[in-house]
Amino acid sequence: MHGEFCKVGLKFCKIEYIFKDKLNKKNLLFILLPLVIVFLSKVVCQAYPGIPEEVRIGLYFNDSKTKQYTAVSSFTIDGETGLKIGSYTADGFVKLIEETTGNALTIKKDESYHAKLADNFDSFEALEQKLDAYISNGIDAYPVFADTWQIWCGFYKDENGMKAELGGVVEFSAVSPSATRIVVFDSKGKVKLMYDSLKGALRIYPKEGKNPALFRINGDSKKVYRGGIEVLRQAESDMTVINVLPLEEYLYGVVPGEIEASSHPEALKAQAVAARTYTVNNLSKYKHLNFNLCSTTYSQVYKGYSVEHPATNKAVDDTRGEIVTYNAKPAEVYYFSSSGGKTEDVKNVWGSSGYPYLVSVDDPYESGNSWHYNWQVSYTAQKIGEIMAQRGYNIGYILGIYITKRSEAGRATELVVKGSKGEQVYKNSNTRSFLSLDSQWYEITTDSDVAVLAQDGSTVNSQLNGKKVLTASGLETIKTSSSISLAGSDNAKRKVPSVPTVYTFTGKGWGHAVGMSQEGAKGMAKAGFTYKEILTHYFTGTEVE
C-alpha cells in the first residue's frame, strides 16, 4: 500500500513539472496539491531518510578461513518462472538472454583461452544467424558479452591447442585468460553465455510470473531467495555471490532467524526495527568486497525466503522504514538472547565509550525460565590448560582462576588464570570468550573450595592454593600438593585437593548482554509494552522514527 501511494505522488509531481509553464495563479491549488501528496508519500514510505531501497548480501561467507571474503568457483541457480541473465551498470539492469522455466544454470569462473570467430555485433539477435551457421558446421561456438556481442568457441589451455584444432578450418583470433571472466552453462552443459564485461556486473533475476519471484541456489530448498544474484570475480579470482534485494525483503529473511515467529507481535516489531537499524549502520561493513553485509553471525543471520513467516513479515511491514535514533542519527544497536535480569554497559564488554544509550538497564520482565537465564558448565583444570594452549597461552598446569573485577551489574570484567608457568589476564568480553562461556555473569566454584570466615562474620568460598593458614607451626602458605585434610566444627575430617582439579562456572544470561534482550523483549510485550517502549527501554534516551 505504501509503495502504491509513492507511485501516485511521483506521477502527480511529473504532471506538475510538464505543465508548469501553462499554469497561472488560478491553478495554484493544483500545484500545491500534488506537492502535498509527494511530501506525504515520502513520510509514509519511509519514516527515516537515508534508508536505501536495496541491500547487497554476500553469501558463502567464511571469516576465519578466508580472512573476510566470500568466494566460490562454481554454483547452480534455477527459478520456478525461469531466469533473466543480464548486465548491471550505473544505468541499471539490461537483459542479455533468458533461460526457460525449470532449467538450472551453472555459473563458473573461466580461466581458459578462447577463439574469437567473428566481428562484433550490436545485439544478441544480430549474431544468432551467424552463431547457428558456425554450430551447423560442427564448431562449438557460443555467444559472448564483452561490452559488445561476440562469438567465441572452445576452451583451450594455450594458443597451440587452439591453432591445432582451428588452423585452416576457420578464421579466428586468440583470446587470453581473464581475471574477471564468468561462463554460464545451461542444464545440458552447453555455454549459454560467456560474460566478460568491464563496465558492468553479471546479474541474474527470476522472470516475473509469480509473486514473489524466487530463485534457488545449488538445488537447496534452504537457499531460496528474493531479488537477484550478482556475480563478481574478486578475491583470489573466485566468484563472489551477492544477493541484491529490497531492504525490507531482506529483513523478511532476518527477523525469523533472530526471534521465534510465535513471539508476541510487539516483540517481533521491536526485533524488526532493531534489525533494520543494524542494517543501516553497517552498510559499509564489507565495502571492500562490494557488498553491505554477509549472511552469517558476522552481520545478521540471513536465511532468505526459506525461513519467512507471515507473523515476522507483518512485523517488518508494520514498522516499514522505522529505525532507532539518538540525537536524530541512527543508533548503534545490538541485541542478544538473554540478560539474566540486567543488561550490560558496552564499555564493560567491548571497551567502547561514547554510547550513552548502550548502558546497563534492569531487565525485570525476562522470565527466569527463559532460555539460558541460568546456566552451569564444568571443566577440568587439565582441559582448561589445553584450551588455553591451543589459543597460544601455554601457562602450564592451571593452579587457580579468580575474578578480580566486576561491573556494577555484576559481570566479570577482569579474570586472572594462574598456571605453573605464569598467568594470563582476561578483560571485558574475553572473560567470557576464553572458555566460550554463555555470558560474563558467573561465579566460579571448585572442588578445593572451603568456607572462610570473614571479619564481618559472613562466610565466603575460597580456593586453597596460595592461601595462608595458621598452623601449629605458625603461619604457612598452602602449596601445591595432592590434598589437604580439613576438620570442621564437629571435628569431622575431609580431604580436598589443594589445587582445584575441577572448575564450575554458574551463571546467568546468554550473549554479550549489550542492548536489547530478546527474551526480555518478549516479556515486556506480554506485559503490555509497545515495541517503541521496548526499544527505548533497552536503548536509553533513543527514539523510534
VOFI-538115 format. One record per residue (C-alpha): x, y, z; residue in one letter; residue number from 1. Coordinates in pm, 1 decimal, padded with zeros to 6 digits. Example, Ala and Ser with C-alpha at 12.3 -4.5 7.8 and 13.67 -1.06 7.14 Angstrom:
<nodes>
         x         y         z  code  pos
   01230.0  -00450.0   00780.0     a    1
   01367.0  -00106.0   00714.0     s    2
</nodes>
This chain:
<nodes>
         x         y         z  code  pos
   00000.0   00000.0   00000.0     m    1
   00284.0   00236.7   00084.0     h    2
   00456.4   00167.3  -00247.5     g    3
   00138.9   00240.8  -00443.2     e    4
   00098.9   00572.4  -00263.9     f    5
   00455.5   00665.9  -00351.6     c    6
   00397.4   00598.3  -00717.2     k    7
   00087.8   00818.5  -00721.7     v    8
   00277.7   01104.9  -00561.6     g    9
   00560.0   01080.2  -00813.6     l   10
   00313.1   01068.2  -01100.2     k   11
   00146.8   01388.9  -00987.5     f   12
   00485.8   01552.3  -00947.3     c   13
   00572.2   01464.8  -01305.7     k   14
   00245.6   01610.5  -01436.5     i   15
   00305.1   01932.7  -01246.1     e   16
   00653.9   01961.1  -01394.4     y   17
   00542.8   01907.9  -01754.1     i   18
   00268.6   02164.2  -01743.6     f   19
   00425.0   02423.2  -01511.5     k   20
   00465.5   02679.2  -01792.7     d   21
   00094.4   02672.2  -01871.5     k   22
  -00022.6   02726.5  -01513.8     l   23
  -00124.3   03058.2  -01368.0     n   24
  -00217.6   03183.1  -01024.4     k   25
  -00566.6   03041.6  -01050.5     k   26
  -00412.4   02698.3  -01083.0     n   27
  -00200.3   02739.9  -00770.8     l   28
  -00414.5   02493.8  -00578.5     l   29
  -00348.0   02228.8  -00839.9     f   30
   00025.6   02283.3  -00799.6     i   31
   00016.4   02267.8  -00421.5     l   32
  -00197.9   01956.6  -00406.8     l   33
   00047.3   01725.6  -00582.5     p   34
   00332.2   01875.6  -00382.7     l   35
   00149.2   01788.6  -00062.1     v   36
   00084.0   01441.5  -00192.2     i   37
   00452.1   01395.6  -00280.2     v   38
   00555.1   01516.8   00064.8     f   39
   00314.0   01281.7   00236.9     l   40
   00426.9   00993.9   00021.5     s   41
   00779.7   01037.9   00144.4     k   42
   00659.4   01039.3   00503.2     v   43
   00450.2   00729.3   00456.1     v   44
   00702.3   00535.3   00250.1     c   45
   00998.9   00589.9   00470.6     q   46
   00995.7   00706.1   00828.2     a   47
   01365.9   00793.4   00838.2     y   48
   01555.5   00949.1   00544.3     p   49
   01867.5   00785.6   00407.6     g   50
   01749.2   00426.0   00425.5     i   51
   01848.1   00255.5   00097.8     p   52
   01591.0   00078.0  -00113.2     e   53
   01824.1  -00216.5  -00180.0     e   54
   02094.8  -00401.7   00007.9     v   55
   02372.0  -00633.4  -00109.4     r   56
   02420.3  -00950.1   00094.8     i   57
   02732.5  -01162.8   00049.5     g   58
   02660.8  -01535.8   00051.5     l   59
   02905.1  -01821.1   00127.9     y   60
   03087.2  -01604.2   00379.4     f   61
   03362.4  -01753.0   00598.1     n   62
   03562.2  -01511.7   00809.1     d   63
   03803.8  -01739.8   00991.9     s   64
   03924.8  -01941.4   00696.1     k   65
   03927.6  -01682.9   00420.6     t   66
   04015.7  -01359.5   00603.9     k   67
   03684.5  -01190.0   00532.7     q   68
   03580.7  -01262.9   00178.4     y   69
   03321.9  -01482.9   00018.8     t   70
   03409.8  -01676.6  -00291.5     a   71
   03317.7  -01993.1  -00482.4     v   72
   03438.1  -02135.8  -00812.1     s   73
   03100.4  -02276.8  -00923.2     s   74
   02731.7  -02286.5  -00828.0     f   75
   02391.8  -02353.6  -00986.5     t   76
   02083.1  -02136.1  -00995.5     i   77
   01726.9  -02204.8  -01107.8     d   78
   01397.4  -02021.5  -01096.6     g   79
   01045.1  -02158.1  -01092.6     e   80
   00942.6  -01899.1  -01351.0     t   81
   01268.8  -01902.1  -01548.4     g   82
   01568.8  -01669.0  -01532.4     l   83
   01684.1  -01342.0  -01686.2     k   84
   02058.7  -01307.4  -01739.9     i   85
   02193.3  -00958.6  -01787.1     g   86
   02445.3  -00687.2  -01712.0     s   87
   02410.4  -00431.4  -01434.7     y   88
   02571.7  -00087.4  -01461.4     t   89
   02508.7   00254.9  -01311.2     a   90
   02230.0   00290.6  -01567.9     d   91
   02050.3  -00017.6  -01435.4     g   92
   01985.9  -00375.6  -01545.8     f   93
   01994.1  -00473.1  -01912.6     v   94
   01866.7  -00819.8  -02002.8     k   95
   02102.2  -01009.6  -02231.7     l   96
   01947.8  -01355.1  -02257.0     i   97
   01684.3  -01575.4  -02087.2     e   98
   01652.0  -01930.8  -01957.3     e   99
   01321.6  -02113.7  -01958.8     t  100
   01126.3  -02240.9  -01661.4     t  101
   01269.1  -02531.2  -01466.0     g  102
   01618.0  -02526.9  -01618.6     n  103
   01913.4  -02478.6  -01388.2     a  104
   02211.9  -02269.2  -01491.3     l  105
   02564.5  -02346.9  -01379.0     t  106
   02784.6  -02044.5  -01315.7     i  107
   03162.9  -02093.6  -01320.8     k  108
   03473.5  -01882.8  -01326.1     k  109
   03663.5  -01910.4  -01654.5     d  110
   04041.5  -01936.6  -01680.9     e  111
   04079.7  -02070.7  -02037.9     s  112
   04195.5  -01945.8  -02375.8     y  113
   03925.2  -01898.4  -02639.8     h  114
   03896.7  -01830.3  -03009.3     a  115
   03704.8  -01523.6  -03130.7     k  116
   03533.1  -01612.9  -03456.6     l  117
   03357.3  -01303.7  -03586.0     a  118
   03330.9  -00928.5  -03574.3     d  119
   03133.8  -00753.4  -03303.3     n  120
   02752.8  -00739.7  -03311.0     f  121
   02508.4  -00479.4  -03183.3     d  122
   02274.3  -00728.9  -03018.4     s  123
   02219.2  -01094.7  -02945.7     f  124
   01956.8  -01109.4  -03217.7     e  125
   02210.7  -00979.6  -03468.0     a  126
   02452.7  -01266.7  -03404.4     l  127
   02204.7  -01554.4  -03381.8     e  128
   02210.5  -01642.1  -03753.2     q  129
   02590.2  -01636.2  -03767.6     k  130
   02610.3  -01840.5  -03446.6     l  131
   02376.5  -02105.9  -03587.5     d  132
   02591.2  -02126.1  -03902.3     a  133
   02904.7  -02199.7  -03701.1     y  134
   02726.0  -02463.2  -03493.3     i  135
   02581.0  -02634.2  -03802.4     s  136
   02936.5  -02665.3  -03936.2     n  137
   03044.3  -02854.4  -03625.6     g  138
   03212.0  -02567.3  -03445.0     i  139
   03143.2  -02539.3  -03069.7     d  140
   03051.3  -02170.8  -03087.8     a  141
   02869.7  -01967.4  -02820.6     y  142
   02759.0  -01606.5  -02756.0     p  143
   02982.2  -01370.2  -02559.9     v  144
   02906.9  -01034.9  -02399.4     f  145
   03223.6  -00831.7  -02355.4     a  146
   03053.8  -00488.7  -02364.0     d  147
   02980.7  -00579.1  -02726.8     t  148
   02832.7  -00903.9  -02857.5     w  149
   03083.7  -01153.1  -02995.7     q  150
   03108.7  -01519.2  -03098.3     i  151
   03377.4  -01740.8  -02946.2     w  152
   03448.9  -02110.9  -02943.8     c  153
   03641.0  -02364.3  -02739.5     g  154
   03812.9  -02389.8  -02403.0     f  155
   04189.1  -02420.3  -02454.3     y  156
   04491.9  -02447.4  -02226.3     k  157
   04702.8  -02240.0  -02460.7     d  158
   04714.5  -02093.0  -02812.9     e  159
   04887.6  -02400.8  -02954.2     n  160
   04585.8  -02617.8  -02884.6     g  161
   04364.3  -02358.7  -03047.2     m  162
   04578.4  -02347.9  -03362.9     k  163
   04594.1  -02727.4  -03382.9     a  164
   04214.3  -02755.9  -03379.9     e  165
   04105.4  -02449.4  -03580.5     l  166
   04400.6  -02371.5  -03805.5     g  167
   04292.2  -02387.0  -04170.6     g  168
   03931.5  -02454.3  -04070.6     v  169
   03804.6  -02112.0  -03971.9     v  170
   03943.6  -01763.8  -03921.3     e  171
   03991.7  -01667.8  -03555.6     f  172
   04184.1  -01451.8  -03314.1     s  173
   04310.0  -01572.5  -02975.3     a  174
   04151.4  -01451.2  -02650.9     v  175
   04375.1  -01479.6  -02343.6     s  176
   04251.8  -01578.1  -01994.7     p  177
   04086.5  -01304.8  -01788.3     s  178
   04067.7  -01244.6  -01413.2     a  179
   03707.5  -01123.1  -01448.7     t  180
   03550.8  -01368.9  -01694.6     r  181
   03246.3  -01579.0  -01596.9     i  182
   03076.8  -01851.9  -01800.1     v  183
   02711.5  -01957.7  -01778.3     v  184
   02618.8  -02313.1  -01880.1     f  185
   02266.5  -02437.2  -01945.6     d  186
   02120.2  -02754.4  -01794.9     s  187
   02269.8  -02963.7  -02081.2     k  188
   02622.0  -02836.8  -02022.2     g  189
   02626.9  -02604.7  -02323.9     k  190
   02756.3  -02249.3  -02292.6     v  191
   02457.6  -02019.7  -02250.9     k  192
   02665.5  -01705.0  -02221.9     l  193
   03027.7  -01605.1  -02173.6     m  194
   03041.3  -01282.4  -01972.5     y  195
   03348.9  -01062.1  -01975.0     d  196
   03221.7  -00706.7  -01933.4     s  197
   03447.9  -00441.4  -01783.8     l  198
   03162.7  -00193.5  -01746.0     k  199
   02900.5  -00399.2  -01565.1     g  200
   02841.0  -00693.6  -01332.8     a  201
   02668.6  -01019.8  -01419.6     l  202
   02318.5  -01025.4  -01273.2     r  203
   02055.8  -01298.0  -01278.7     i  204
   01691.9  -01240.1  -01183.0     y  205
   01393.9  -01475.4  -01177.3     p  206
   01144.0  -01397.0  -01451.2     k  207
   00814.4  -01242.2  -01348.7     e  208
   00512.0  -01466.4  -01322.0     g  209
   00477.0  -01536.5  -00953.0     k  210
   00468.0  -01307.8  -00652.1     n  211
   00720.4  -01327.3  -00508.3     p  212
   00953.9  -01424.2  -00792.0     a  213
   01217.2  -01655.5  -00641.3     l  214
   01537.3  -01832.6  -00731.8     f  215
   01722.7  -02124.8  -00575.7     r  216
   02094.8  -02191.8  -00538.9     i  217
   02250.5  -02538.3  -00577.5     n  218
   01907.6  -02701.6  -00574.9     g  219
   01890.7  -02643.9  -00199.3     d  220
   01541.8  -02580.6  -00059.3     s  221
   01706.4  -02385.9   00225.6     k  222
   01875.2  -02147.5  -00017.5     k  223
   01575.5  -01982.7  -00182.5     v  224
   01590.0  -01605.7  -00221.4     y  225
   01403.0  -01297.3  -00337.3     r  226
   01560.3  -01032.0  -00557.9     g  227
   01850.3  -01130.7  -00777.8     g  228
   02207.8  -01256.5  -00782.1     i  229
   02514.5  -01054.6  -00875.3     e  230
   02833.8  -01243.8  -00954.4     v  231
   03178.3  -01080.8  -00938.5     l  232
   03532.0  -01208.5  -00985.9     r  233
   03749.6  -01088.0  -00699.4     q  234
   03947.8  -01220.6  -00403.3     a  235
   04188.5  -01482.2  -00539.9     e  236
   03999.0  -01486.5  -00869.8     s  237
   03699.5  -01686.7  -00743.3     d  238
   03341.6  -01561.5  -00770.1     m  239
   03170.4  -01350.9  -00508.5     t  240
   02797.7  -01425.3  -00494.4     v  241
   02577.4  -01137.4  -00382.4     i  242
   02202.6  -01141.8  -00319.5     n  243
   02067.5  -00799.1  -00426.0     v  244
   01718.9  -00726.5  -00296.0     l  245
   01498.3  -00459.3  -00132.2     p  246
   01600.0  -00386.2   00226.7     l  247
   01256.1  -00468.5   00366.0     e  248
   01253.7  -00804.3   00187.1     e  249
   01599.0  -00873.9   00326.6     y  250
   01453.1  -00825.6   00675.2     l  251
   01187.5  -01087.5   00593.1     y  252
   01474.7  -01338.3   00592.3     g  253
   01648.1  -01195.2   00900.2     v  254
   01383.0  -01146.4   01168.8     v  255
   01257.4  -01508.8   01191.5     p  256
   01620.0  -01623.6   01217.7     g  257
   01674.0  -01399.9   01519.5     e  258
   01347.8  -01446.7   01712.9     i  259
   01073.4  -01709.4   01715.3     e  260
   00783.7  -01618.3   01487.8     a  261
   00546.1  -01732.4   01764.4     s  262
   00663.5  -01445.6   01988.3     s  263
   00431.5  -01159.1   02080.7     h  264
   00371.0  -00920.8   01783.7     p  265
   00521.0  -00624.3   01972.7     e  266
   00839.8  -00822.7   02038.6     a  267
   00856.1  -00910.6   01669.7     l  268
   00820.0  -00543.4   01576.8     k  269
   01097.3  -00449.7   01820.4     a  270
   01322.2  -00709.7   01658.7     q  271
   01233.6  -00583.3   01309.3     a  272
   01324.9  -00224.0   01397.7     v  273
   01646.0  -00335.2   01570.0     a  274
   01746.5  -00543.6   01267.0     a  275
   01668.7  -00256.6   01028.6     r  276
   01872.4  -00015.6   01240.9     t  277
   02165.8  -00255.9   01249.5     y  278
   02147.1  -00285.2   00871.0     t  279
   02151.2   00091.7   00815.6     v  280
   02452.0   00129.4   01047.9     n  281
   02655.1  -00141.9   00877.2     n  282
   02603.9  -00075.2   00507.1     l  283
   02975.7  -00014.3   00455.7     s  284
   03099.0  -00309.0   00665.6     k  285
   03212.8  -00509.4   00362.9     y  286
   03258.1  -00226.5   00116.9     k  287
   03596.0  -00371.1   00015.8     h  288
   03413.7  -00683.5  -00103.1     l  289
   03140.4  -00490.1  -00288.5     n  290
   02854.6  -00588.2  -00061.7     f  291
   02694.3  -00445.0   00252.7     n  292
   02651.1  -00735.4   00492.0     l  293
   02706.2  -01110.0   00493.9     c  294
   02450.9  -01379.0   00572.1     s  295
   02618.6  -01514.6   00888.0     t  296
   02652.2  -01410.1   01251.8     t  297
   02933.4  -01174.2   01149.0     y  298
   02642.1  -00949.9   01045.1     s  299
   02286.9  -01073.4   01099.9     q  300
   02179.6  -01428.5   01024.9     v  301
   02001.2  -01414.3   00689.0     y  302
   01834.0  -01728.2   00552.0     k  303
   01624.5  -01584.9   00272.9     g  304
   01275.2  -01685.2   00169.7     y  305
   01306.0  -02036.3   00316.7     s  306
   01252.0  -01906.8   00674.4     v  307
   00994.1  -01636.4   00607.8     e  308
   00682.6  -01640.3   00824.7     h  309
   00360.4  -01434.8   00794.8     p  310
   00397.1  -01306.3   01153.3     a  311
   00753.5  -01177.5   01110.8     t  312
   00680.3  -01041.4   00762.0     n  313
   00391.7  -00844.9   00912.1     k  314
   00620.4  -00707.7   01184.4     a  315
   00857.9  -00583.4   00915.8     v  316
   00572.0  -00430.9   00714.0     d  317
   00412.6  -00267.1   01019.0     d  318
   00738.9  -00089.9   01104.8     t  319
   00848.9  -00015.9   00747.5     r  320
   01125.2   00244.5   00735.7     g  321
   01149.1   00283.3   01114.7     e  322
   01481.9   00276.9   01298.1     i  323
   01619.8   00360.5   01643.4     v  324
   01780.3   00706.5   01652.2     t  325
   01986.2   00905.3   01902.3     y  326
   02018.3   01280.7   01852.3     n  327
   01846.0   01241.6   01515.2     a  328
   02106.5   00989.9   01389.6     k  329
   02083.4   00610.7   01355.5     p  330
   02180.4   00449.2   01684.1     a  331
   02432.2   00166.6   01714.3     e  332
   02200.5  -00110.5   01822.2     v  333
   02281.1  -00463.0   01935.6     y  334
   02067.1  -00748.0   02055.5     y  335
   02120.0  -01085.5   02217.2     f  336
   01925.7  -01375.9   02362.5     s  337
   01903.5  -01344.5   02742.2     s  338
   02036.5  -01096.7   03001.8     s  339
   01969.4  -01295.2   03315.2     g  340
   01791.2  -00992.7   03463.0     g  341
   02020.0  -00699.1   03380.1     k  342
   02189.5  -00580.6   03060.1     t  343
   02548.1  -00454.0   03046.9     e  344
   02725.1  -00126.8   02964.1     d  345
   02906.8  -00154.6   02631.2     v  346
   03234.3  -00030.8   02789.7     k  347
   03245.6  -00345.7   03005.6     n  348
   03204.4  -00576.2   02707.2     v  349
   03391.6  -00428.6   02411.7     w  350
   03569.0  -00144.2   02586.6     g  351
   03375.6   00110.1   02379.3     s  352
   03277.9   00451.9   02510.6     s  353
   03069.9   00744.5   02390.5     g  354
   02744.1   00547.4   02365.6     y  355
   02514.6   00684.8   02639.0     p  356
   02229.3   00468.7   02511.8     y  357
   02426.8   00140.6   02542.2     l  358
   02429.3   00127.0   02921.3     v  359
   02317.5  -00130.4   03175.6     s  360
   01942.7  -00139.5   03247.0     v  361
   01726.1  -00363.9   03460.1     d  362
   01553.1  -00642.3   03270.1     d  363
   01274.7  -00742.5   03511.2     p  364
   01034.5  -00886.9   03256.3     y  365
   01264.6  -01160.4   03136.0     e  366
   01131.6  -01491.6   03260.5     s  367
   01353.3  -01690.2   03492.0     g  368
   01250.4  -01993.0   03288.0     n  369
   01368.1  -01843.7   02959.7     s  370
   01642.3  -01996.2   02751.9     w  371
   01976.9  -01986.7   02938.2     h  372
   01852.7  -01748.0   03204.8     y  373
   02054.9  -01974.7   03431.7     n  374
   02337.5  -02199.1   03318.1     w  375
   02621.6  -02408.7   03455.0     q  376
   02925.3  -02575.2   03297.4     v  377
   03230.2  -02753.9   03441.3     s  378
   03584.3  -02800.0   03308.7     y  379
   03877.5  -02994.0   03445.9     t  380
   04193.5  -02796.2   03510.8     a  381
   04366.8  -03010.0   03250.3     q  382
   04105.2  -02928.0   02985.5     k  383
   04126.4  -02553.2   03057.7     i  384
   04505.1  -02569.8   03019.8     g  385
   04467.3  -02749.5   02685.5     e  386
   04215.1  -02495.2   02554.5     i  387
   04440.4  -02204.7   02652.1     m  388
   04744.6  -02370.7   02494.7     a  389
   04551.9  -02418.3   02168.9     q  390
   04486.8  -02044.3   02172.0     r  391
   04850.5  -01958.5   02225.8     g  392
   04860.2  -01924.4   02606.4     y  393
   05079.7  -02204.6   02744.6     n  394
   05092.8  -02124.0   03116.6     i  395
   05131.5  -02481.9   03233.6     g  396
   04904.2  -02661.1   03478.5     y  397
   04616.8  -02441.3   03596.3     i  398
   04658.4  -02354.8   03966.1     l  399
   04368.7  -02112.7   04009.2     g  400
   04113.0  -01893.0   03829.2     i  401
   03998.7  -01574.0   04000.0     y  402
   03753.3  -01296.2   03911.5     i  403
   03940.8  -00981.1   04015.1     t  404
   03699.2  -00714.3   03887.4     k  405
   03326.4  -00693.2   03824.4     r  406
   03099.2  -00437.3   03660.0     s  407
   02827.5  -00259.1   03852.3     e  408
   02583.7  -00506.6   03701.5     a  409
   02785.2  -00794.4   03847.2     g  410
   02961.0  -00933.4   03536.7     r  411
   03325.1  -01033.9   03530.2     a  412
   03538.8  -00760.6   03372.4     t  413
   03879.8  -00895.5   03478.3     e  414
   03982.1  -01257.0   03522.3     l  415
   04321.3  -01397.7   03623.5     v  416
   04421.5  -01751.8   03528.0     v  417
   04729.8  -01866.0   03721.4     k  418
   04940.3  -02153.0   03598.7     g  419
   05261.8  -02331.1   03689.5     s  420
   05445.9  -02136.1   03415.0     k  421
   05284.0  -01796.0   03451.9     g  422
   04947.2  -01627.9   03440.8     e  423
   04707.1  -01478.3   03188.3     q  424
   04476.5  -01181.5   03248.7     v  425
   04148.5  -01150.3   03057.7     y  426
   03938.5  -00833.5   03044.1     k  427
   03580.2  -00745.9   02945.6     n  428
   03431.7  -00982.4   02684.5     s  429
   03742.4  -01202.8   02695.9     n  430
   03637.0  -01314.2   03043.0     t  431
   03360.2  -01495.8   02858.9     r  432
   03530.0  -01595.2   02534.3     s  433
   03836.9  -01759.0   02692.5     f  434
   03619.3  -02066.4   02754.4     l  435
   03326.5  -01978.8   02523.5     s  436
   03100.3  -01926.2   02824.5     l  437
   02738.5  -01822.6   02772.0     d  438
   02789.5  -01482.4   02936.4     s  439
   03020.4  -01269.0   03152.7     q  440
   02786.7  -01302.8   03450.1     w  441
   02901.9  -01600.7   03654.6     y  442
   03055.8  -01733.7   03974.2     e  443
   03341.3  -01983.8   03994.8     i  444
   03345.4  -02276.7   04235.8     t  445
   03598.0  -02559.1   04254.5     t  446
   03644.8  -02895.5   04420.2     d  447
   03903.3  -02734.6   04653.1     s  448
   03677.9  -02457.2   04783.2     d  449
   03642.1  -02413.9   05157.1     v  450
   03428.2  -02180.1   05362.4     a  451
   03632.3  -01893.7   05505.0     v  452
   03507.5  -01674.9   05791.5     l  453
   03524.4  -01304.3   05705.1     a  454
   03573.6  -01020.3   05951.8     q  455
   03205.5  -00931.3   05939.2     d  456
   03109.8  -01281.7   06039.5     g  457
   02996.4  -01395.6   05695.2     s  458
   03143.5  -01690.3   05510.1     t  459
   03276.4  -01698.1   05154.6     v  460
   03409.5  -01979.9   04941.3     n  461
   03777.4  -01965.6   04862.1     s  462
   04027.6  -02172.9   04663.3     q  463
   04300.8  -02311.9   04891.0     l  464
   04611.2  -02285.6   04676.3     n  465
   04832.4  -01993.6   04771.1     g  466
   04631.9  -01905.2   05082.6     k  467
   04795.9  -01853.6   05421.2     k  468
   04675.8  -02065.4   05711.3     v  469
   04755.4  -02068.0   06080.9     l  470
   04903.1  -02399.6   06188.3     t  471
   05066.1  -02536.7   06499.2     a  472
   05396.3  -02431.8   06343.6     s  473
   05275.7  -02080.5   06271.6     g  474
   05151.3  -01901.2   05956.6     l  475
   05215.4  -02103.9   05639.3     e  476
   05129.4  -02073.4   05270.3     t  477
   04945.7  -02365.4   05115.8     i  478
   05149.7  -02504.0   04831.1     k  479
   05072.9  -02742.6   04551.1     t  480
   05016.5  -03092.0   04682.5     s  481
   04775.8  -03374.5   04632.0     s  482
   04528.9  -03296.3   04907.4     s  483
   04473.7  -03132.7   05243.2     i  484
   04283.0  -03264.7   05544.1     s  485
   04032.6  -03026.5   05699.8     l  486
   03849.6  -03055.6   06028.9     a  487
   03510.6  -02894.2   06065.7     g  488
   03349.8  -02752.2   06378.1     s  489
   03219.5  -03100.4   06457.4     d  490
   03574.8  -03236.3   06421.4     n  491
   03465.1  -03428.9   06113.2     a  492
   03754.7  -03454.1   05871.0     k  493
   03752.7  -03438.2   05492.3     r  494
   04018.0  -03421.6   05225.0     k  495
   04018.5  -03163.8   04945.5     v  496
   04274.6  -03104.6   04670.9     p  497
   04497.4  -02808.8   04749.2     s  498
   04487.6  -02718.1   04379.1     v  499
   04146.5  -02739.7   04206.5     p  500
   04102.7  -03021.9   03960.3     t  501
   03753.2  -02912.1   03850.7     v  502
   03618.7  -02559.2   03789.9     y  503
   03243.5  -02499.0   03775.6     t  504
   03104.1  -02180.9   03620.9     f  505
   02749.4  -02096.2   03728.7     t  506
   02598.4  -01800.9   03550.6     g  507
   02305.0  -01612.3   03408.8     k  508
   02211.6  -01498.6   03058.3     g  509
   02323.5  -01586.3   02707.7     w  510
   02506.6  -01345.7   02480.9     g  511
   02708.5  -01026.6   02504.4     h  512
   02430.4  -00851.5   02707.6     a  513
   02462.4  -00516.8   02523.0     v  514
   02138.9  -00359.0   02402.2     g  515
   01810.1  -00545.5   02367.4     m  516
   01748.7  -00876.6   02536.7     s  517
   01523.4  -01079.4   02307.6     q  518
   01383.8  -01278.2   02599.2     e  519
   01329.0  -00954.6   02786.6     g  520
   01152.7  -00802.1   02485.5     a  521
   00915.5  -01099.7   02480.3     k  522
   00841.7  -01048.5   02849.2     g  523
   00780.7  -00675.7   02808.9     m  524
   00548.4  -00737.7   02514.4     a  525
   00343.7  -00986.1   02717.8     k  526
   00326.1  -00727.3   02997.7     a  527
   00162.0  -00478.4   02759.4     g  528
   00453.5  -00265.1   02640.0     f  529
   00464.8  -00149.6   02276.3     t  530
   00762.3  -00213.7   02050.5     y  531
   00868.9   00151.5   02079.2     k  532
   00858.2   00130.6   02459.3     e  533
   01061.8  -00190.0   02447.6     i  534
   01331.5  -00037.2   02228.1     l  535
   01359.6   00289.2   02419.7     t  536
   01386.9   00091.3   02745.1     h  537
   01690.3  -00103.2   02626.0     y  538
   01844.7   00189.7   02437.4     f  539
   01837.2   00471.6   02689.6     t  540
   01744.3   00815.0   02553.7     g  541
   01670.8   00699.9   02198.6     t  542
   01366.8   00744.6   01975.4     e  543
   01199.3   00524.7   01718.0     v  544
   01121.6   00712.5   01398.1     e  545
</nodes>
